[in-house]
Amino acid sequence: MPLRAARMLAVRVPPCFSNAMIAPRPVSALLAEAVAALAAAGVEAPVREARLLLLHALARPVGTLLDRAEQVLAPGFAAMVARRVRREPMALILGRQGFWTLELEVSRDTLIPRADSEAVVEAALAARPDARRVLDLGTGTGCLLLSVLNALPSAWGVGSDLSPAAAALAGRNARACGLADRAAFLAGDWAAPLTGRFDLVLSNPPYIPTVDLGMLMPEVADHEPARALDGGADGLDAYRRLAEALPGLLAPGGVAVLELGIGQHETVPALARAAGLAVLALHPDLGGVPRALVLGFPRGPMKKRLAGAAGFASLQSVQREPASGRLPGPQDAQPRASSRGRRGGQVAQ
């Protein structure tokens, strides 16, 4: 039996949540039943999550105080609790996730943005606060690119993702965040849709070894796309691709900031050095884990040989989901005709 099916069969939704609620009930009773169901399912913060779900069902802001004696009709609350009991991530149930200073739409087509990844944004802004041209490889929701663009009002950026659905989602997030005029999103294989050079390259690639996928929490293993998690046999497949591509993507003085998995703070820098790049910095996440690797060209004669002349991005003809009807700036990126802050809290994690 597939692992996901076994997990689903192992969780029984309590009878009180098997049918939709059709009559007003006290807030206290709804919360008590939800907390009990979530706790029995192994959810780590059942009280907090029950309250978030009830507020969402009532269409009330997260900070709203609930009167426990109030009689309410909460359409959809039973169904949302049942989904969380089955360990569907809270962010997917709510349809959104907070990241850095932004609120982003999420779906099953991408990874859910995590607080750990905010270390990449922090490192990028520290390394190149003057960046004008930004590239995000494996953009997903667009969280990295949009957070950086929101902090750098003179910058524009391009995000690529293998999944057209992910590129479309990132485009919607750009529009919702008011960044549509400075962001474009493409569907393509890493840097394959692109030529040209950037001041700042961002990426949170798949980095979990294939053998470890089955040991992930059910919220991740059963509900997030495996293609965005699976880093190959040793977890380094994507980093090898990136190390090969980065010297041709970085402008002189440009930097790349890559998210690392736990225990990869020695192996990934070694791959980068073998490709002729220099390790400029290594930033920890809030838990102290080395998380954001900053790379650039080495100083001296090698720098000139690797960097070459700076140029603007040239976008090959691929499936694309621009955030607006045009790319950011008429001279910033030209199609190739004949070839292919502060930290924002999460809604729940």
C-alpha atoms as a printed R data frame, in Angstrom:
    type eleno elety resid chain resno       x      y       z
1   ATOM     1    CA   MET     A     1   0.000  0.000   0.000
2   ATOM     2    CA   PRO     A     2   1.392  3.442  -0.864
3   ATOM     3    CA   LEU     A     3   2.666  5.412   2.121
4   ATOM     4    CA   ARG     A     4   0.186  8.228   1.589
5   ATOM     5    CA   ALA     A     5  -2.789  5.835   1.470
6   ATOM     6    CA   ALA     A     6  -1.618  4.118   4.648
7   ATOM     7    CA   ARG     A     7  -1.393  7.437   6.447
8   ATOM     8    CA   MET     A     8  -4.862  8.450   5.322
9   ATOM     9    CA   LEU     A     9  -6.379  5.172   6.533
10  ATOM    10    CA   ALA     A    10  -4.630  5.536   9.889
11  ATOM    11    CA   VAL     A    11  -6.470  8.788  10.629
12  ATOM    12    CA   ARG     A    12 -10.159  8.693  11.465
13  ATOM    13    CA   VAL     A    13 -12.071 11.926  11.532
14  ATOM    14    CA   PRO     A    14 -14.099 12.122  14.759
15  ATOM    15    CA   PRO     A    15 -17.876 11.743  14.277
16  ATOM    16    CA   CYS     A    16 -18.488 15.324  15.378
17  ATOM    17    CA   PHE     A    17 -16.661 16.444  12.235
18  ATOM    18    CA   SER     A    18 -18.090 13.952   9.780
19  ATOM    19    CA   ASN     A    19 -21.005 16.188   8.767
20  ATOM    20    CA   ALA     A    20 -21.270 19.872   8.000
21  ATOM    21    CA   MET     A    21 -22.585 22.084  10.806
22  ATOM    22    CA   ILE     A    22 -25.959 23.514   9.875
23  ATOM    23    CA   ALA     A    23 -26.965 25.270  13.129
24  ATOM    24    CA   PRO     A    24 -25.245 27.903  15.274
25  ATOM    25    CA   ARG     A    25 -23.109 26.511  18.065
26  ATOM    26    CA   PRO     A    26 -21.051 28.073  20.887
27  ATOM    27    CA   VAL     A    27 -17.515 29.054  19.989
28  ATOM    28    CA   SER     A    28 -16.306 27.156  23.057
29  ATOM    29    CA   ALA     A    29 -17.835 23.888  21.857
30  ATOM    30    CA   LEU     A    30 -16.478 24.258  18.320
31  ATOM    31    CA   LEU     A    31 -12.992 24.975  19.592
32  ATOM    32    CA   ALA     A    32 -13.033 22.151  22.151
33  ATOM    33    CA   GLU     A    33 -14.044 19.573  19.548
34  ATOM    34    CA   ALA     A    34 -11.525 20.852  17.019
35  ATOM    35    CA   VAL     A    35  -8.679 20.884  19.545
36  ATOM    36    CA   ALA     A    36  -9.442 17.321  20.584
37  ATOM    37    CA   ALA     A    37  -9.529 16.119  16.971
38  ATOM    38    CA   LEU     A    38  -6.307 17.881  16.024
39  ATOM    39    CA   ALA     A    39  -4.467 16.698  19.131
40  ATOM    40    CA   ALA     A    40  -5.527 13.098  18.474
41  ATOM    41    CA   ALA     A    41  -4.136 13.401  14.948
42  ATOM    42    CA   GLY     A    42  -0.732 14.484  16.255
43  ATOM    43    CA   VAL     A    43  -0.916 18.140  15.231
44  ATOM    44    CA   GLU     A    44   1.699 20.007  17.276
45  ATOM    45    CA   ALA     A    45  -0.249 23.172  18.143
46  ATOM    46    CA   PRO     A    46  -3.915 22.105  18.216
47  ATOM    47    CA   VAL     A    47  -5.221 25.084  20.219
48  ATOM    48    CA   ARG     A    48  -3.618 27.689  17.963
49  ATOM    49    CA   GLU     A    49  -4.590 25.895  14.775
50  ATOM    50    CA   ALA     A    50  -8.195 25.304  15.846
51  ATOM    51    CA   ARG     A    51  -8.533 29.023  16.513
52  ATOM    52    CA   LEU     A    52  -6.990 29.938  13.138
53  ATOM    53    CA   LEU     A    53  -9.348 27.601  11.313
54  ATOM    54    CA   LEU     A    54 -12.404 28.958  13.113
55  ATOM    55    CA   LEU     A    55 -11.428 32.557  12.378
56  ATOM    56    CA   HIS     A    56 -10.956 31.631   8.724
57  ATOM    57    CA   ALA     A    57 -14.363 29.919   8.599
58  ATOM    58    CA   LEU     A    58 -15.935 33.026  10.147
59  ATOM    59    CA   ALA     A    59 -14.043 35.315   7.716
60  ATOM    60    CA   ARG     A    60 -12.548 37.255  10.630
61  ATOM    61    CA   PRO     A    61  -8.994 38.657  10.834
62  ATOM    62    CA   VAL     A    62  -6.346 36.545  12.545
63  ATOM    63    CA   GLY     A    63  -6.012 38.914  15.512
64  ATOM    64    CA   THR     A    64  -9.732 38.908  16.314
65  ATOM    65    CA   LEU     A    65 -10.720 38.004  19.875
66  ATOM    66    CA   LEU     A    66 -13.346 35.289  20.063
67  ATOM    67    CA   ASP     A    67 -16.177 35.366  22.592
68  ATOM    68    CA   ARG     A    68 -16.359 31.772  23.727
69  ATOM    69    CA   ALA     A    69 -20.052 32.096  24.579
70  ATOM    70    CA   GLU     A    70 -20.994 33.467  21.135
71  ATOM    71    CA   GLN     A    71 -23.262 31.294  19.034
72  ATOM    72    CA   VAL     A    72 -21.859 31.119  15.505
73  ATOM    73    CA   LEU     A    73 -22.566 29.428  12.221
74  ATOM    74    CA   ALA     A    74 -19.175 28.431  10.815
75  ATOM    75    CA   PRO     A    75 -19.639 27.074   7.291
76  ATOM    76    CA   GLY     A    76 -16.724 24.965   6.164
77  ATOM    77    CA   PHE     A    77 -15.175 24.675   9.624
78  ATOM    78    CA   ALA     A    78 -15.844 20.933   9.900
79  ATOM    79    CA   ALA     A    79 -14.322 20.295   6.485
80  ATOM    80    CA   MET     A    80 -11.238 22.378   7.279
81  ATOM    81    CA   VAL     A    81 -10.673 20.564  10.577
82  ATOM    82    CA   ALA     A    82 -11.042 17.227   8.779
83  ATOM    83    CA   ARG     A    83  -8.392 18.280   6.237
84  ATOM    84    CA   ARG     A    84  -5.987 19.278   8.993
85  ATOM    85    CA   VAL     A    85  -6.678 16.030  10.863
86  ATOM    86    CA   ARG     A    86  -5.456 14.284   7.700
87  ATOM    87    CA   ARG     A    87  -2.288 16.389   8.047
88  ATOM    88    CA   GLU     A    88  -2.881 18.684   5.117
89  ATOM    89    CA   PRO     A    89  -0.733 21.788   5.745
90  ATOM    90    CA   MET     A    90  -2.498 24.738   7.330
91  ATOM    91    CA   ALA     A    91  -1.222 27.023   4.578
92  ATOM    92    CA   LEU     A    92  -2.949 24.953   1.885
93  ATOM    93    CA   ILE     A    93  -6.211 24.957   3.826
94  ATOM    94    CA   LEU     A    94  -6.086 28.734   4.267
95  ATOM    95    CA   GLY     A    95  -4.717 29.243   0.760
96  ATOM    96    CA   ARG     A    96  -2.008 31.671   1.856
97  ATOM    97    CA   GLN     A    97   1.271 31.951   3.738
98  ATOM    98    CA   GLY     A    98   3.191 34.841   5.232
99  ATOM    99    CA   PHE     A    99   6.812 35.234   4.117
100 ATOM   100    CA   TRP     A   100   9.219 38.088   4.945
101 ATOM   101    CA   THR     A   101   6.927 41.130   4.577
102 ATOM   102    CA   LEU     A   102   4.495 39.588   2.081
103 ATOM   103    CA   GLU     A   103   1.324 37.509   2.144
104 ATOM   104    CA   LEU     A   104   1.419 34.946  -0.675
105 ATOM   105    CA   GLU     A   105  -1.023 32.600  -2.356
106 ATOM   106    CA   VAL     A   106   0.013 28.943  -2.088
107 ATOM   107    CA   SER     A   107  -1.102 25.765  -3.834
108 ATOM   108    CA   ARG     A   108  -0.122 22.132  -4.278
109 ATOM   109    CA   ASP     A   109   1.981 23.128  -7.300
110 ATOM   110    CA   THR     A   110   4.796 24.598  -5.187
111 ATOM   111    CA   LEU     A   111   6.580 24.302  -1.890
112 ATOM   112    CA   ILE     A   112   5.027 26.299   0.916
113 ATOM   113    CA   PRO     A   113   7.357 29.191   1.830
114 ATOM   114    CA   ARG     A   114   9.156 28.569   5.103
115 ATOM   115    CA   ALA     A   115  10.788 30.813   7.655
116 ATOM   116    CA   ASP     A   116  14.133 29.075   7.011
117 ATOM   117    CA   SER     A   117  14.158 30.523   3.485
118 ATOM   118    CA   GLU     A   118  14.002 34.067   4.825
119 ATOM   119    CA   ALA     A   119  17.737 33.644   5.498
120 ATOM   120    CA   VAL     A   120  18.217 33.696   1.709
121 ATOM   121    CA   VAL     A   121  16.421 37.045   1.421
122 ATOM   122    CA   GLU     A   122  18.393 38.487   4.335
123 ATOM   123    CA   ALA     A   123  21.709 37.324   2.848
124 ATOM   124    CA   ALA     A   124  20.815 38.621  -0.616
125 ATOM   125    CA   LEU     A   125  19.893 42.092   0.628
126 ATOM   126    CA   ALA     A   126  23.089 42.251   2.681
127 ATOM   127    CA   ALA     A   127  25.284 41.111  -0.213
128 ATOM   128    CA   ARG     A   128  23.829 43.265  -2.997
129 ATOM   129    CA   PRO     A   129  21.588 46.078  -1.699
130 ATOM   130    CA   ASP     A   130  22.269 47.840  -5.012
131 ATOM   131    CA   ALA     A   131  21.153 44.968  -7.263
132 ATOM   132    CA   ARG     A   132  19.158 45.986 -10.330
133 ATOM   133    CA   ARG     A   133  18.820 42.675 -12.197
134 ATOM   134    CA   VAL     A   134  17.627 39.677 -10.176
135 ATOM   135    CA   LEU     A   135  17.080 36.053 -11.224
136 ATOM   136    CA   ASP     A   136  15.247 33.403  -9.178
137 ATOM   137    CA   LEU     A   137  15.794 29.798 -10.329
138 ATOM   138    CA   GLY     A   138  13.075 27.365  -9.226
139 ATOM   139    CA   THR     A   139  10.888 30.268  -8.158
140 ATOM   140    CA   GLY     A   140   7.858 28.340  -6.855
141 ATOM   141    CA   THR     A   141   5.507 30.887  -5.277
142 ATOM   142    CA   GLY     A   142   7.966 33.646  -6.190
143 ATOM   143    CA   CYS     A   143   8.624 34.260  -2.488
144 ATOM   144    CA   LEU     A   144  12.370 34.901  -2.795
145 ATOM   145    CA   LEU     A   145  12.227 37.125  -5.868
146 ATOM   146    CA   LEU     A   146   9.198 39.124  -4.739
147 ATOM   147    CA   SER     A   147  10.599 39.696  -1.249
148 ATOM   148    CA   VAL     A   148  13.851 41.043  -2.700
149 ATOM   149    CA   LEU     A   149  12.065 43.221  -5.273
150 ATOM   150    CA   ASN     A   150   9.786 44.604  -2.578
151 ATOM   151    CA   ALA     A   151  12.873 45.686  -0.629
152 ATOM   152    CA   LEU     A   152  14.745 47.061  -3.682
153 ATOM   153    CA   PRO     A   153  12.437 49.479  -5.512
154 ATOM   154    CA   SER     A   154  14.915 50.055  -8.360
155 ATOM   155    CA   ALA     A   155  15.333 46.358  -9.164
156 ATOM   156    CA   TRP     A   156  13.483 44.138 -11.614
157 ATOM   157    CA   GLY     A   157  13.578 40.366 -11.791
158 ATOM   158    CA   VAL     A   158  12.832 37.142 -13.621
159 ATOM   159    CA   GLY     A   159  11.756 33.879 -12.021
160 ATOM   160    CA   SER     A   160  11.840 30.488 -13.719
161 ATOM   161    CA   ASP     A   161  10.246 27.213 -12.714
162 ATOM   162    CA   LEU     A   162   9.937 23.861 -14.419
163 ATOM   163    CA   SER     A   163   6.203 23.871 -13.649
164 ATOM   164    CA   PRO     A   164   3.975 26.190 -15.734
165 ATOM   165    CA   ALA     A   165   1.437 26.083 -12.875
166 ATOM   166    CA   ALA     A   166   4.088 27.335 -10.442
167 ATOM   167    CA   ALA     A   167   5.090 30.131 -12.826
168 ATOM   168    CA   ALA     A   168   1.434 31.132 -13.109
169 ATOM   169    CA   LEU     A   169   1.047 31.169  -9.322
170 ATOM   170    CA   ALA     A   170   4.143 33.351  -8.938
171 ATOM   171    CA   GLY     A   171   2.685 35.749 -11.496
172 ATOM   172    CA   ARG     A   172  -0.524 36.027  -9.486
173 ATOM   173    CA   ASN     A   173   1.484 36.722  -6.355
174 ATOM   174    CA   ALA     A   174   3.408 39.470  -8.145
175 ATOM   175    CA   ARG     A   175   0.155 41.143  -9.138
176 ATOM   176    CA   ALA     A   176  -1.289 40.806  -5.627
177 ATOM   177    CA   CYS     A   177   1.869 42.327  -4.115
178 ATOM   178    CA   GLY     A   178   1.904 45.252  -6.525
179 ATOM   179    CA   LEU     A   179   5.121 44.086  -8.197
180 ATOM   180    CA   ALA     A   180   3.741 43.087 -11.588
181 ATOM   181    CA   ASP     A   181   5.579 45.857 -13.426
182 ATOM   182    CA   ARG     A   182   8.977 44.656 -12.178
183 ATOM   183    CA   ALA     A   183   8.674 40.856 -12.352
184 ATOM   184    CA   ALA     A   184   8.231 38.245 -15.060
185 ATOM   185    CA   PHE     A   185   7.942 34.482 -14.654
186 ATOM   186    CA   LEU     A   186   8.917 31.754 -17.124
187 ATOM   187    CA   ALA     A   187   8.339 28.020 -17.328
188 ATOM   188    CA   GLY     A   188  11.633 26.345 -18.133
189 ATOM   189    CA   ASP     A   189  14.364 23.987 -16.916
190 ATOM   190    CA   TRP     A   190  16.503 26.036 -14.508
191 ATOM   191    CA   ALA     A   191  18.446 28.593 -16.564
192 ATOM   192    CA   ALA     A   192  17.653 26.983 -19.928
193 ATOM   193    CA   PRO     A   193  15.206 29.779 -20.906
194 ATOM   194    CA   LEU     A   194  17.804 32.467 -20.206
195 ATOM   195    CA   THR     A   195  21.004 34.010 -21.417
196 ATOM   196    CA   GLY     A   196  22.656 37.145 -20.096
197 ATOM   197    CA   ARG     A   197  23.905 38.158 -16.670
198 ATOM   198    CA   PHE     A   198  22.376 39.262 -13.390
199 ATOM   199    CA   ASP     A   199  23.537 41.158 -10.332
200 ATOM   200    CA   LEU     A   200  21.806 38.714  -8.021
201 ATOM   201    CA   VAL     A   201  20.785 35.074  -8.544
202 ATOM   202    CA   LEU     A   202  18.580 33.335  -5.965
203 ATOM   203    CA   SER     A   203  17.598 29.702  -5.639
204 ATOM   204    CA   ASN     A   204  16.024 27.296  -3.184
205 ATOM   205    CA   PRO     A   205  16.623 24.049  -5.109
206 ATOM   206    CA   PRO     A   206  15.450 20.526  -4.255
207 ATOM   207    CA   TYR     A   207  17.996 19.204  -1.744
208 ATOM   208    CA   ILE     A   208  16.510 16.211   0.074
209 ATOM   209    CA   PRO     A   209  18.125 12.848  -0.795
210 ATOM   210    CA   THR     A   210  15.626 10.585  -2.524
211 ATOM   211    CA   VAL     A   211  15.895  7.914   0.168
212 ATOM   212    CA   ASP     A   212  14.835 10.424   2.834
213 ATOM   213    CA   LEU     A   213  11.613 11.554   1.157
214 ATOM   214    CA   GLY     A   214   9.546  8.857   2.842
215 ATOM   215    CA   MET     A   215  10.697 10.021   6.278
216 ATOM   216    CA   LEU     A   216   9.399 13.567   5.900
217 ATOM   217    CA   MET     A   217   6.455 14.813   7.923
218 ATOM   218    CA   PRO     A   218   3.124 13.898   6.267
219 ATOM   219    CA   GLU     A   219   2.389 17.599   5.704
220 ATOM   220    CA   VAL     A   220   5.391 17.665   3.370
221 ATOM   221    CA   ALA     A   221   5.586 14.140   1.957
222 ATOM   222    CA   ASP     A   222   1.888 13.843   1.134
223 ATOM   223    CA   HIS     A   223   1.001 17.375   0.065
224 ATOM   224    CA   GLU     A   224   3.986 19.162  -1.491
225 ATOM   225    CA   PRO     A   225   5.378 18.350  -4.969
226 ATOM   226    CA   ALA     A   226   8.113 15.710  -4.928
227 ATOM   227    CA   ARG     A   227   9.894 17.411  -7.839
228 ATOM   228    CA   ALA     A   228  10.515 20.429  -5.586
229 ATOM   229    CA   LEU     A   229  11.906 18.231  -2.790
230 ATOM   230    CA   ASP     A   230  13.862 15.412  -4.438
231 ATOM   231    CA   GLY     A   231  17.550 16.319  -4.744
232 ATOM   232    CA   GLY     A   232  18.616 12.948  -6.152
233 ATOM   233    CA   ALA     A   233  20.606 10.170  -4.546
234 ATOM   234    CA   ASP     A   234  22.840 12.485  -2.513
235 ATOM   235    CA   GLY     A   235  20.632 15.576  -2.497
236 ATOM   236    CA   LEU     A   236  23.094 17.488  -4.690
237 ATOM   237    CA   ASP     A   237  21.751 17.033  -8.233
238 ATOM   238    CA   ALA     A   238  20.315 20.547  -8.476
239 ATOM   239    CA   TYR     A   239  23.437 22.127  -6.974
240 ATOM   240    CA   ARG     A   240  25.558 20.511  -9.673
241 ATOM   241    CA   ARG     A   241  23.340 22.064 -12.327
242 ATOM   242    CA   LEU     A   242  23.475 25.442 -10.608
243 ATOM   243    CA   ALA     A   243  27.252 25.381 -10.139
244 ATOM   244    CA   GLU     A   244  27.656 24.743 -13.843
245 ATOM   245    CA   ALA     A   245  25.247 27.520 -14.845
246 ATOM   246    CA   LEU     A   246  26.133 30.310 -12.415
247 ATOM   247    CA   PRO     A   247  29.413 31.483 -13.983
248 ATOM   248    CA   GLY     A   248  27.470 32.288 -17.141
249 ATOM   249    CA   LEU     A   249  24.640 34.024 -15.302
250 ATOM   250    CA   LEU     A   250  26.459 36.331 -12.899
251 ATOM   251    CA   ALA     A   251  27.488 39.830 -13.974
252 ATOM   252    CA   PRO     A   252  30.870 41.117 -12.760
253 ATOM   253    CA   GLY     A   253  30.438 41.734  -9.049
254 ATOM   254    CA   GLY     A   254  27.285 39.654  -9.062
255 ATOM   255    CA   VAL     A   255  26.432 37.186  -6.332
256 ATOM   256    CA   ALA     A   256  24.339 34.056  -6.037
257 ATOM   257    CA   VAL     A   257  22.537 33.077  -2.841
258 ATOM   258    CA   LEU     A   258  21.523 29.422  -2.538
259 ATOM   259    CA   GLU     A   259  19.488 27.800   0.188
260 ATOM   260    CA   LEU     A   260  21.169 24.751   1.743
261 ATOM   261    CA   GLY     A   261  19.783 21.682   3.423
262 ATOM   262    CA   ILE     A   262  21.015 20.524   6.811
263 ATOM   263    CA   GLY     A   263  24.565 19.199   6.565
264 ATOM   264    CA   GLN     A   264  25.256 20.594   3.075
265 ATOM   265    CA   HIS     A   265  27.396 23.559   4.155
266 ATOM   266    CA   GLU     A   266  30.607 21.782   3.120
267 ATOM   267    CA   THR     A   267  29.599 19.759   0.056
268 ATOM   268    CA   VAL     A   268  27.824 22.545  -1.831
269 ATOM   269    CA   PRO     A   269  30.650 25.089  -1.376
270 ATOM   270    CA   ALA     A   270  33.038 22.426  -2.709
271 ATOM   271    CA   LEU     A   271  30.912 22.074  -5.856
272 ATOM   272    CA   ALA     A   272  30.885 25.837  -6.285
273 ATOM   273    CA   ARG     A   273  34.652 26.152  -5.911
274 ATOM   274    CA   ALA     A   274  35.171 23.387  -8.455
275 ATOM   275    CA   ALA     A   275  33.124 25.475 -10.902
276 ATOM   276    CA   GLY     A   276  35.392 28.474 -10.342
277 ATOM   277    CA   LEU     A   277  33.224 30.348  -7.873
278 ATOM   278    CA   ALA     A   278  34.224 31.788  -4.515
279 ATOM   279    CA   VAL     A   279  32.357 31.386  -1.231
280 ATOM   280    CA   LEU     A   280  31.670 34.899   0.042
281 ATOM   281    CA   ALA     A   281  29.501 34.175   3.090
282 ATOM   282    CA   LEU     A   282  27.382 31.571   4.840
283 ATOM   283    CA   HIS     A   283  24.347 32.802   6.772
284 ATOM   284    CA   PRO     A   284  22.434 30.770   9.402
285 ATOM   285    CA   ASP     A   285  18.682 30.588   9.690
286 ATOM   286    CA   LEU     A   286  16.835 31.480  12.895
287 ATOM   287    CA   GLY     A   287  17.634 28.035  14.293
288 ATOM   288    CA   GLY     A   288  21.372 28.500  13.755
289 ATOM   289    CA   VAL     A   289  21.568 26.062  10.821
290 ATOM   290    CA   PRO     A   290  23.884 27.193   7.962
291 ATOM   291    CA   ARG     A   291  21.203 27.995   5.412
292 ATOM   292    CA   ALA     A   292  22.143 30.686   2.857
293 ATOM   293    CA   LEU     A   293  25.328 30.269   0.825
294 ATOM   294    CA   VAL     A   294  26.608 33.428  -0.899
295 ATOM   295    CA   LEU     A   295  28.767 32.845  -3.989
296 ATOM   296    CA   GLY     A   296  30.555 35.133  -6.397
297 ATOM   297    CA   PHE     A   297  33.554 35.381  -8.689
298 ATOM   298    CA   PRO     A   298  37.005 35.073  -7.121
299 ATOM   299    CA   ARG     A   299  39.251 38.076  -7.058
300 ATOM   300    CA   GLY     A   300  42.231 38.371  -9.385
301 ATOM   301    CA   PRO     A   301  42.850 37.179 -12.972
302 ATOM   302    CA   MET     A   302  40.330 34.326 -12.731
303 ATOM   303    CA   LYS     A   303  37.584 36.863 -12.159
304 ATOM   304    CA   LYS     A   304  37.981 38.435 -15.607
305 ATOM   305    CA   ARG     A   305  38.124 35.096 -17.357
306 ATOM   306    CA   LEU     A   306  34.944 33.815 -15.708
307 ATOM   307    CA   ALA     A   307  32.867 36.964 -15.604
308 ATOM   308    CA   GLY     A   308  33.200 38.253 -19.133
309 ATOM   309    CA   ALA     A   309  31.169 41.218 -20.243
310 ATOM   310    CA   ALA     A   310  27.934 42.066 -18.473
311 ATOM   311    CA   GLY     A   311  24.744 41.909 -20.460
312 ATOM   312    CA   PHE     A   312  21.029 42.087 -19.971
313 ATOM   313    CA   ALA     A   313  18.836 38.996 -19.965
314 ATOM   314    CA   SER     A   314  17.745 37.524 -23.254
315 ATOM   315    CA   LEU     A   315  14.683 35.345 -22.892
316 ATOM   316    CA   GLN     A   316  14.264 32.384 -25.158
317 ATOM   317    CA   SER     A   317  10.874 31.430 -26.522
318 ATOM   318    CA   VAL     A   318   9.415 29.228 -23.779
319 ATOM   319    CA   GLN     A   319   6.130 28.994 -21.942
320 ATOM   320    CA   ARG     A   320   5.911 32.046 -19.749
321 ATOM   321    CA   GLU     A   321   3.571 33.614 -17.251
322 ATOM   322    CA   PRO     A   322   4.553 37.270 -16.974
323 ATOM   323    CA   ALA     A   323   3.178 39.115 -13.993
324 ATOM   324    CA   SER     A   324   2.086 41.851 -16.368
325 ATOM   325    CA   GLY     A   325   1.705 42.189 -20.100
326 ATOM   326    CA   ARG     A   326   5.364 43.056 -20.615
327 ATOM   327    CA   LEU     A   327   8.799 42.363 -19.247
328 ATOM   328    CA   PRO     A   328  10.250 44.952 -16.866
329 ATOM   329    CA   GLY     A   329  11.738 47.648 -19.058
330 ATOM   330    CA   PRO     A   330  12.006 47.580 -22.860
331 ATOM   331    CA   GLN     A   331  15.791 47.367 -22.834
332 ATOM   332    CA   ASP     A   332  16.070 45.151 -19.760
333 ATOM   333    CA   ALA     A   333  15.140 41.854 -21.394
334 ATOM   334    CA   GLN     A   334  14.662 41.133 -25.075
335 ATOM   335    CA   PRO     A   335  13.062 37.971 -26.482
336 ATOM   336    CA   ARG     A   336  15.210 35.840 -28.747
337 ATOM   337    CA   ALA     A   337  13.237 35.448 -31.935
338 ATOM   338    CA   SER     A   338  14.296 32.103 -33.301
339 ATOM   339    CA   SER     A   339  15.431 29.955 -30.388
340 ATOM   340    CA   ARG     A   340  13.800 27.914 -28.208
341 ATOM   341    CA   GLY     A   341  13.168 44.624   6.076
342 ATOM   342    CA   ARG     A   342  11.654 42.950   8.439
343 ATOM   343    CA   ARG     A   343  10.653 39.369   8.827
344 ATOM   344    CA   GLY     A   344   7.001 38.492   8.353
345 ATOM   345    CA   GLY     A   345   5.382 35.834  10.490
346 ATOM   346    CA   GLN     A   346   3.949 32.713   8.921
347 ATOM   347    CA   VAL     A   347   0.260 31.968   9.042
348 ATOM   348    CA   ALA     A   348   1.178 28.481  10.190
349 ATOM   349    CA   GLN     A   349   4.118 26.184   9.854
